[in-house]
Amino acid sequence: MDTISDDEPIVLGETGIRVRVVAGSRRQPGPDAVLRALIAESASVPTDDVELVHACEDCGVRHGRVTVAYPLTPSGAPRYGDVAIEGDAIVAATGTRHPLGVAVEPAVLVVGEGIDEVALHPDERMVLRSLGAEEAALARAALWARKNALLRALGHSDFIEPSRLALSAPTEDGGIGRIERSVPEFGSFWRDVVFHDVPVPGRRAASVAVIG
């Protein structure tokens, strides 16, 4: 099995969620290997015993966050986990109390025509226009990572157009994001969503969306 980073996991506040970032390794482990090792460490079980399922429990298609088939919590409740990769950076997260999703996105100075209109709320686009090119690229990557992480956390659900959600500005919220403008489909659910941005090396942004 590939060697995984010995760095202590990042703990996301009072959620109990543990996050590990592996980047720049000469011998890059696979994303599933990183997530399995983190879950095994958190649950005190052998790494080889950890079972991950990528197929959706509802439709069988591979989308949304990973399902942790084993181990469960001591009470028999599900354990949550997800992992994302971008270039040589892998971000894995696991916890027992909150559904979660993980995403990593590159920061690019030039985006395709119409991309911002599809991905970002008008309020978010207004914030980006107030920033310099470099800062705007990082903020755009953070917003898109947050939205992708939320879609992964939701898993099988009616698709929500990303441009209908307005999130707090990464340049102003200290890396702890919230939904500021929601959609009727979410009801009051949106108040329970928190985005924890995770530091990753290079020009990219990573975030863990936590529900509840």
Phi and psi restraints in degrees (value plus and minus 20) as a CYANA .aco file:
   2 ASP   PHI     -83.7   -43.7
   2 ASP   PSI     127.3   167.3
   3 THR   PHI     -96.2   -56.2
   3 THR   PSI     111.7   151.7
   4 ILE   PHI    -123.9   -83.9
   4 ILE   PSI     132.9   172.9
   5 SER   PHI     -73.2   -33.2
   5 SER   PSI     118.8   158.8
   6 ASP   PHI    -108.8   -68.8
   6 ASP   PSI     -18.6    21.4
   7 ASP   PHI     -80.4   -40.4
   7 ASP   PSI     123.5   163.5
   8 GLU   PHI     -83.9   -43.9
   8 GLU   PSI     117.9   157.9
   9 PRO   PHI     -83.9   -43.9
   9 PRO   PSI     132.8   172.8
  10 ILE   PHI     -99.7   -59.7
  10 ILE   PSI     114.1   154.1
  11 VAL   PHI    -126.6   -86.6
  11 VAL   PSI     106.0   146.0
  12 LEU   PHI    -106.0   -66.0
  12 LEU   PSI      65.3   105.3
  13 GLY   PHI      33.7    73.7
  13 GLY   PSI    -156.4  -116.4
  14 GLU   PHI    -107.4   -67.4
  14 GLU   PSI     -17.2    22.8
  15 THR   PHI     -90.9   -50.9
  15 THR   PSI     -43.9    -3.9
  16 GLY   PHI      58.8    98.8
  16 GLY   PSI     -20.6    19.4
  17 ILE   PHI     -93.2   -53.2
  17 ILE   PSI     113.7   153.7
  18 ARG   PHI    -129.2   -89.2
  18 ARG   PSI     115.5   155.5
  19 VAL   PHI    -146.7  -106.7
  19 VAL   PSI     117.4   157.4
  20 ARG   PHI    -146.6  -106.6
  20 ARG   PSI     114.6   154.6
  21 VAL   PHI    -131.4   -91.4
  21 VAL   PSI     107.3   147.3
  22 VAL   PHI    -140.9  -100.9
  22 VAL   PSI     100.4   140.4
  23 ALA   PHI    -169.0  -129.0
  23 ALA   PSI     129.8   169.8
  24 GLY   PHI      51.0    91.0
  24 GLY   PSI      -2.4    37.6
  25 SER   PHI     -95.8   -55.8
  25 SER   PSI     119.7   159.7
  26 ARG   PHI     -84.3   -44.3
  26 ARG   PSI     -58.7   -18.7
  27 ARG   PHI    -135.9   -95.9
  27 ARG   PSI      72.3   112.3
  28 GLN   PHI     -90.2   -50.2
  28 GLN   PSI     102.4   142.4
  29 PRO   PHI     -93.1   -53.1
  29 PRO   PSI     142.1   182.1
  30 GLY   PHI     -95.0   -55.0
  30 GLY   PSI     134.5   174.5
  31 PRO   PHI     -79.2   -39.2
  31 PRO   PSI     -60.2   -20.2
  32 ASP   PHI     -83.7   -43.7
  32 ASP   PSI     -54.8   -14.8
  33 ALA   PHI     -85.0   -45.0
  33 ALA   PSI     -59.3   -19.3
  34 VAL   PHI     -85.4   -45.4
  34 VAL   PSI     -64.9   -24.9
  35 LEU   PHI     -86.9   -46.9
  35 LEU   PSI     -63.1   -23.1
  36 ARG   PHI     -79.1   -39.1
  36 ARG   PSI     -63.4   -23.4
  37 ALA   PHI     -84.1   -44.1
  37 ALA   PSI     -60.0   -20.0
  38 LEU   PHI     -86.6   -46.6
  38 LEU   PSI     -62.8   -22.8
  39 ILE   PHI     -85.0   -45.0
  39 ILE   PSI     -64.2   -24.2
  40 ALA   PHI     -79.8   -39.8
  40 ALA   PSI     -63.3   -23.3
  41 GLU   PHI     -84.2   -44.2
  41 GLU   PSI     -62.0   -22.0
  42 SER   PHI     -90.0   -50.0
  42 SER   PSI     -54.5   -14.5
  43 ALA   PHI    -118.2   -78.2
  43 ALA   PSI     -23.9    16.1
  44 SER   PHI      37.7    77.7
  44 SER   PSI      30.4    70.4
  45 VAL   PHI    -149.1  -109.1
  45 VAL   PSI     139.9   179.9
  46 PRO   PHI     -81.8   -41.8
  46 PRO   PSI     121.9   161.9
  47 THR   PHI     -77.2   -37.2
  47 THR   PSI     -60.7   -20.7
  48 ASP   PHI     -86.9   -46.9
  48 ASP   PSI     -35.5     4.5
  49 ASP   PHI    -103.6   -63.6
  49 ASP   PSI     -35.1     4.9
  50 VAL   PHI     -91.3   -51.3
  50 VAL   PSI     108.7   148.7
  51 GLU   PHI    -135.0   -95.0
  51 GLU   PSI     103.4   143.4
  52 LEU   PHI    -133.5   -93.5
  52 LEU   PSI     119.6   159.6
  53 VAL   PHI    -143.4  -103.4
  53 VAL   PSI     104.3   144.3
  54 HIS   PHI    -114.0   -74.0
  54 HIS   PSI     -39.8     0.2
  55 ALA   PHI     -93.6   -53.6
  55 ALA   PSI     117.7   157.7
  56 CYS   PHI     -81.2   -41.2
  56 CYS   PSI     116.5   156.5
  57 GLU   PHI     -87.4   -47.4
  57 GLU   PSI     -43.4    -3.4
  58 ASP   PHI    -111.6   -71.6
  58 ASP   PSI     -61.0   -21.0
  59 CYS   PHI    -142.9  -102.9
  59 CYS   PSI     -28.6    11.4
  60 GLY   PHI      62.5   102.5
  60 GLY   PSI     -26.4    13.6
  61 VAL   PHI    -101.3   -61.3
  61 VAL   PSI     129.0   169.0
  62 ARG   PHI    -101.7   -61.7
  62 ARG   PSI      79.4   119.4
  63 HIS   PHI    -178.9  -138.9
  63 HIS   PSI     144.3   184.3
  64 GLY   PHI      53.0    93.0
  64 GLY   PSI    -191.2  -151.2
  65 ARG   PHI     -91.5   -51.5
  65 ARG   PSI     144.3   184.3
  66 VAL   PHI     -93.3   -53.3
  66 VAL   PSI     125.5   165.5
  67 THR   PHI    -117.9   -77.9
  67 THR   PSI     108.8   148.8
  68 VAL   PHI    -110.8   -70.8
  68 VAL   PSI      81.0   121.0
  69 ALA   PHI     -95.3   -55.3
  69 ALA   PSI     -51.6   -11.6
  70 TYR   PHI    -175.0  -135.0
  70 TYR   PSI     117.2   157.2
  71 PRO   PHI    -108.6   -68.6
  71 PRO   PSI     137.1   177.1
  72 LEU   PHI    -107.7   -67.7
  72 LEU   PSI     158.7   198.7
  73 THR   PHI     -97.3   -57.3
  73 THR   PSI     146.9   186.9
  74 PRO   PHI     -75.9   -35.9
  74 PRO   PSI     -47.6    -7.6
  75 SER   PHI    -106.7   -66.7
  75 SER   PSI     -23.1    16.9
  76 GLY   PHI      72.4   112.4
  76 GLY   PSI     -16.9    23.1
  77 ALA   PHI     -98.3   -58.3
  77 ALA   PSI     140.5   180.5
  78 PRO   PHI     -89.4   -49.4
  78 PRO   PSI     130.4   170.4
  79 ARG   PHI    -124.1   -84.1
  79 ARG   PSI     118.8   158.8
  80 TYR   PHI    -122.2   -82.2
  80 TYR   PSI     127.9   167.9
  81 GLY   PHI    -182.3  -142.3
  81 GLY   PSI     135.3   175.3
  82 ASP   PHI    -181.7  -141.7
  82 ASP   PSI     141.7   181.7
  83 VAL   PHI    -169.8  -129.8
  83 VAL   PSI     126.1   166.1
  84 ALA   PHI    -159.3  -119.3
  84 ALA   PSI     135.4   175.4
  85 ILE   PHI    -157.1  -117.1
  85 ILE   PSI     122.4   162.4
  86 GLU   PHI    -167.7  -127.7
  86 GLU   PSI      92.2   132.2
  87 GLY   PHI      43.1    83.1
  87 GLY   PSI    -145.6  -105.6
  88 ASP   PHI    -118.1   -78.1
  88 ASP   PSI      -4.3    35.7
  89 ALA   PHI    -129.2   -89.2
  89 ALA   PSI     108.5   148.5
  90 ILE   PHI    -140.6  -100.6
  90 ILE   PSI     111.5   151.5
  91 VAL   PHI    -143.2  -103.2
  91 VAL   PSI     102.5   142.5
  92 ALA   PHI    -141.5  -101.5
  92 ALA   PSI     126.9   166.9
  93 ALA   PHI    -163.0  -123.0
  93 ALA   PSI     127.7   167.7
  94 THR   PHI    -170.8  -130.8
  94 THR   PSI     131.1   171.1
  95 GLY   PHI    -185.8  -145.8
  95 GLY   PSI     155.1   195.1
  96 THR   PHI    -138.6   -98.6
  96 THR   PSI     -30.9     9.1
  97 ARG   PHI    -129.3   -89.3
  97 ARG   PSI     -41.8    -1.8
  98 HIS   PHI    -155.0  -115.0
  98 HIS   PSI     112.1   152.1
  99 PRO   PHI     -77.9   -37.9
  99 PRO   PSI     125.0   165.0
 100 LEU   PHI    -166.9  -126.9
 100 LEU   PSI     141.7   181.7
 101 GLY   PHI    -162.9  -122.9
 101 GLY   PSI     132.5   172.5
 102 VAL   PHI    -146.7  -106.7
 102 VAL   PSI     121.7   161.7
 103 ALA   PHI    -168.7  -128.7
 103 ALA   PSI     127.8   167.8
 104 VAL   PHI    -150.4  -110.4
 104 VAL   PSI     112.0   152.0
 105 GLU   PHI    -152.1  -112.1
 105 GLU   PSI     123.1   163.1
 106 PRO   PHI     -97.1   -57.1
 106 PRO   PSI     129.7   169.7
 107 ALA   PHI    -115.5   -75.5
 107 ALA   PSI      98.0   138.0
 108 VAL   PHI    -141.4  -101.4
 108 VAL   PSI     124.6   164.6
 109 LEU   PHI     -97.4   -57.4
 109 LEU   PSI     -51.6   -11.6
 110 VAL   PHI    -140.5  -100.5
 110 VAL   PSI     105.6   145.6
 111 VAL   PHI    -133.0   -93.0
 111 VAL   PSI     137.5   177.5
 112 GLY   PHI     -83.3   -43.3
 112 GLY   PSI     135.5   175.5
 113 GLU   PHI     -80.9   -40.9
 113 GLU   PSI     109.5   149.5
 114 GLY   PHI      65.7   105.7
 114 GLY   PSI     -26.4    13.6
 115 ILE   PHI     -83.2   -43.2
 115 ILE   PSI     -66.8   -26.8
 116 ASP   PHI     -81.7   -41.7
 116 ASP   PSI     -56.6   -16.6
 117 GLU   PHI     -85.7   -45.7
 117 GLU   PSI     -52.7   -12.7
 118 VAL   PHI    -100.1   -60.1
 118 VAL   PSI     -56.2   -16.2
 119 ALA   PHI    -115.1   -75.1
 119 ALA   PSI     -46.9    -6.9
 120 LEU   PHI    -140.4  -100.4
 120 LEU   PSI     125.2   165.2
 121 HIS   PHI     -90.9   -50.9
 121 HIS   PSI     131.6   171.6
 122 PRO   PHI     -73.2   -33.2
 122 PRO   PSI     -56.4   -16.4
 123 ASP   PHI     -83.8   -43.8
 123 ASP   PSI     -58.2   -18.2
 124 GLU   PHI     -89.0   -49.0
 124 GLU   PSI     -60.7   -20.7
 125 ARG   PHI     -84.1   -44.1
 125 ARG   PSI     -54.8   -14.8
 126 MET   PHI     -84.7   -44.7
 126 MET   PSI     -59.8   -19.8
 127 VAL   PHI     -82.8   -42.8
 127 VAL   PSI     -64.3   -24.3
 128 LEU   PHI     -81.7   -41.7
 128 LEU   PSI     -57.2   -17.2
 129 ARG   PHI     -85.6   -45.6
 129 ARG   PSI     -40.6    -0.6
 130 SER   PHI    -105.9   -65.9
 130 SER   PSI     -23.5    16.5
 131 LEU   PHI    -126.5   -86.5
 131 LEU   PSI     139.4   179.4
 132 GLY   PHI     -89.5   -49.5
 132 GLY   PSI     146.6   186.6
 133 ALA   PHI     -78.8   -38.8
 133 ALA   PSI     -66.9   -26.9
 134 GLU   PHI     -85.0   -45.0
 134 GLU   PSI     -66.3   -26.3
 135 GLU   PHI     -86.8   -46.8
 135 GLU   PSI     -57.7   -17.7
 136 ALA   PHI     -84.2   -44.2
 136 ALA   PSI     -59.1   -19.1
 137 ALA   PHI     -82.4   -42.4
 137 ALA   PSI     -63.2   -23.2
 138 LEU   PHI     -88.3   -48.3
 138 LEU   PSI     -59.8   -19.8
 139 ALA   PHI     -85.9   -45.9
 139 ALA   PSI     -60.3   -20.3
 140 ARG   PHI     -81.8   -41.8
 140 ARG   PSI     -63.9   -23.9
 141 ALA   PHI     -81.7   -41.7
 141 ALA   PSI     -60.2   -20.2
 142 ALA   PHI     -85.8   -45.8
 142 ALA   PSI     -62.9   -22.9
 143 LEU   PHI     -82.8   -42.8
 143 LEU   PSI     -63.3   -23.3
 144 TRP   PHI     -90.1   -50.1
 144 TRP   PSI     -55.9   -15.9
 145 ALA   PHI     -82.6   -42.6
 145 ALA   PSI     -62.4   -22.4
 146 ARG   PHI     -81.7   -41.7
 146 ARG   PSI     -64.7   -24.7
 147 LYS   PHI     -88.9   -48.9
 147 LYS   PSI     -60.9   -20.9
 148 ASN   PHI     -83.9   -43.9
 148 ASN   PSI     -59.1   -19.1
 149 ALA   PHI     -83.0   -43.0
 149 ALA   PSI     -59.5   -19.5
 150 LEU   PHI     -84.7   -44.7
 150 LEU   PSI     -64.1   -24.1
 151 LEU   PHI     -81.8   -41.8
 151 LEU   PSI     -56.4   -16.4
 152 ARG   PHI     -89.1   -49.1
 152 ARG   PSI     -59.1   -19.1
 153 ALA   PHI     -84.4   -44.4
 153 ALA   PSI     -56.7   -16.7
 154 LEU   PHI     -90.8   -50.8
 154 LEU   PSI     -53.2   -13.2
 155 GLY   PHI      46.2    86.2
 155 GLY   PSI    -151.9  -111.9
 156 HIS   PHI     -94.3   -54.3
 156 HIS   PSI      87.9   127.9
 157 SER   PHI    -180.1  -140.1
 157 SER   PSI     147.5   187.5
 158 ASP   PHI     -81.5   -41.5
 158 ASP   PSI     115.9   155.9
 159 PHE   PHI     -87.3   -47.3
 159 PHE   PSI     111.9   151.9
 160 ILE   PHI    -125.7   -85.7
 160 ILE   PSI     102.7   142.7
 161 GLU   PHI     -84.0   -44.0
 161 GLU   PSI     103.9   143.9
 162 PRO   PHI     -76.4   -36.4
 162 PRO   PSI     -51.9   -11.9
 163 SER   PHI     -90.6   -50.6
 163 SER   PSI     -31.0     9.0
 164 ARG   PHI    -105.3   -65.3
 164 ARG   PSI     -32.4     7.6
 165 LEU   PHI    -121.9   -81.9
 165 LEU   PSI     111.3   151.3
 166 ALA   PHI    -129.3   -89.3
 166 ALA   PSI     102.2   142.2
 167 LEU   PHI    -123.5   -83.5
 167 LEU   PSI     140.1   180.1
 168 SER   PHI     -82.5   -42.5
 168 SER   PSI     133.5   173.5
 169 ALA   PHI     -95.4   -55.4
 169 ALA   PSI     104.2   144.2
 170 PRO   PHI     -78.7   -38.7
 170 PRO   PSI     -45.8    -5.8
 171 THR   PHI     -95.9   -55.9
 171 THR   PSI     -30.4     9.6
 172 GLU   PHI    -144.1  -104.1
 172 GLU   PSI     -35.6     4.4
 173 ASP   PHI    -121.9   -81.9
 173 ASP   PSI     -12.6    27.4
 174 GLY   PHI      48.7    88.7
 174 GLY   PSI       0.8    40.8
 175 GLY   PHI      63.5   103.5
 175 GLY   PSI     -13.5    26.5
 176 ILE   PHI    -137.9   -97.9
 176 ILE   PSI      78.5   118.5
 177 GLY   PHI    -114.4   -74.4
 177 GLY   PSI     137.7   177.7
 178 ARG   PHI    -156.3  -116.3
 178 ARG   PSI     141.4   181.4
 179 ILE   PHI    -103.4   -63.4
 179 ILE   PSI     103.5   143.5
 180 GLU   PHI    -119.9   -79.9
 180 GLU   PSI     -51.9   -11.9
 181 ARG   PHI    -150.5  -110.5
 181 ARG   PSI     102.9   142.9
 182 SER   PHI    -129.7   -89.7
 182 SER   PSI    -188.3  -148.3
 183 VAL   PHI    -145.1  -105.1
 183 VAL   PSI     131.9   171.9
 184 PRO   PHI     -75.6   -35.6
 184 PRO   PSI     -52.2   -12.2
 185 GLU   PHI     -79.4   -39.4
 185 GLU   PSI     -46.6    -6.6
 186 PHE   PHI    -102.9   -62.9
 186 PHE   PSI     -34.3     5.7
 187 GLY   PHI      35.2    75.2
 187 GLY   PSI    -153.5  -113.5
 188 SER   PHI    -109.8   -69.8
 188 SER   PSI     -20.0    20.0
 189 PHE   PHI     -73.3   -33.3
 189 PHE   PSI     -56.8   -16.8
 190 TRP   PHI     -81.0   -41.0
 190 TRP   PSI     -44.9    -4.9
 191 ARG   PHI     -89.0   -49.0
 191 ARG   PSI     -38.0     2.0
 192 ASP   PHI    -116.1   -76.1
 192 ASP   PSI     -15.0    25.0
 193 VAL   PHI    -117.4   -77.4
 193 VAL   PSI     110.5   150.5
 194 VAL   PHI    -150.0  -110.0
 194 VAL   PSI     118.2   158.2
 195 PHE   PHI    -127.1   -87.1
 195 PHE   PSI     103.3   143.3
 196 HIS   PHI    -127.2   -87.2
 196 HIS   PSI      87.2   127.2
 197 ASP   PHI     -92.9   -52.9
 197 ASP   PSI     120.5   160.5
 198 VAL   PHI    -137.8   -97.8
 198 VAL   PSI     109.9   149.9
 199 PRO   PHI     -88.2   -48.2
 199 PRO   PSI     110.8   150.8
 200 VAL   PHI    -152.8  -112.8
 200 VAL   PSI     126.4   166.4
 201 PRO   PHI     -91.5   -51.5
 201 PRO   PSI     134.3   174.3
 202 GLY   PHI      68.1   108.1
 202 GLY   PSI    -199.2  -159.2
 203 ARG   PHI    -107.9   -67.9
 203 ARG   PSI      58.2    98.2
 204 ARG   PHI    -176.6  -136.6
 204 ARG   PSI     148.0   188.0
 205 ALA   PHI    -153.2  -113.2
 205 ALA   PSI     123.8   163.8
 206 ALA   PHI    -150.7  -110.7
 206 ALA   PSI     126.4   166.4
 207 SER   PHI    -168.7  -128.7
 207 SER   PSI     129.7   169.7
 208 VAL   PHI    -134.7   -94.7
 208 VAL   PSI      98.3   138.3
 209 ALA   PHI    -108.5   -68.5
 209 ALA   PSI     107.3   147.3
 210 VAL   PHI    -139.2   -99.2
 210 VAL   PSI     109.2   149.2
 211 ILE   PHI    -125.5   -85.5
 211 ILE   PSI     102.8   142.8
